[in-house]
Amino acid sequence: MVETTRTDPAPVSARASAVPASKIREMFDLANEVDRDLVRLEVGEPDFDTPAHVIERAHAAALDGETHYTSTLGIAPLREAIADKMENRSGRRPDPADEVVVCNGAMEALLLGLYAVSDVGDEVVVPTPAWPNYEAQCVVTGCAYVPVPTDPDAGFALDADAMVEAIGPDTAAVIMNRPCNPTGRLFEASAVRAVLEAAADHGAYVIADEIYEGLVYDGSNAGVAAMAPDPDRVLTVNGCSKQYAMTGWRLGWLTGPASVVTTAGTLHQATTSCASSVGQFAALAALTGDQAPAEAMYAAFAERRQYVLERVAAIDAIGCAPPDGTFYAFLDVRELADDSAALARELLFDHGVVTAPGVGFGPGGEGFLRISFATGLDRLAEGFDRLERFVAEAAG
Ligand code: PLP
């Protein structure tokens, strides 16, 4: 028998190893190794449990035998419900037969959308700071990620001129996350329209990631598709994770023109076949059933947002443009540090507060820390007490 000794790791592909690791996840992993009382403000998911009526519907579906593969695009009543929701938000109803595909979370919907409209080497334009998975998905699909920074001193408003300049003949898609993780900004309709027009001029798609549209506090949550001169150039991504506290169910969807949706459906067949059957029944209950639990969660987020803004206003060295939506506040800590990753580690190890460093969200994010208010008021209070002590020590 041949004796083997393993010294090097088994090889993996260059493309797979080029996928960047998330800085948010890094903080999460570091925090899990720390043995002290931590205030966890790095998390990107509601602290609430899924509403009971949603769980009951999934349970009933499973007992009824709905435990098999479903059609690739998803169960018909859910596609109808998604089409109704889009009609309410954008004025146009996608055809449930071929303009809606139910996916394993908004994440898969984004990936399939990107695969469906891009070829290797194409460019994908993204205003930053942005959710880091967009860059990772560009690496996976072989696209060139083109970040277009927004200005911290303008509250991270969409820079329409810079976006229009970045969009060209090589652009396959522009990804706009509205409201935006991490800044909470609801990009202004006029700037969005300018981007839509530039994209249409170059035959590029706009992928609107609207996963936080159910958590808008200031402004309208009308969909980007409603603003487009040519709605067939807009792909909309949404899901149940944030509004209905359903992150673990992995239920999202993509709506758009039939050619793109059916192509995404073929990719879906080749990768995961369909979204979870019981998860789809849960999503159906979330969209069409009692909205009171979702409204109560929204009210709690709105109250916490107000609390965060009051606490930030009381700390001179920290600022924050009020988030129009999401459950994030992007704290301006430029007076305290220029290295947000080092600051986040110091806050974790020395003060027991876990945040996500702004540098992890790409150009424009350095000098900021993202905190999530998807955590109870008592923990937020404790986190801000610790932050305040840190700032006082740093000044003193
Ligand atoms: N898009 C953005 C901007 C997000 O922040 C997230 C999750 O954090 C997602 C999409 C993914 O949502 P889902 O859980 O539906 O995959």
Residues whose N, C-alpha, C, O or C-beta is under 5 A from the ligand:
A	BS01	PLP	G44 N104 G105 A106 M107 W131 N177 N181 D209 I211 G239 S241 T247 L251 G252
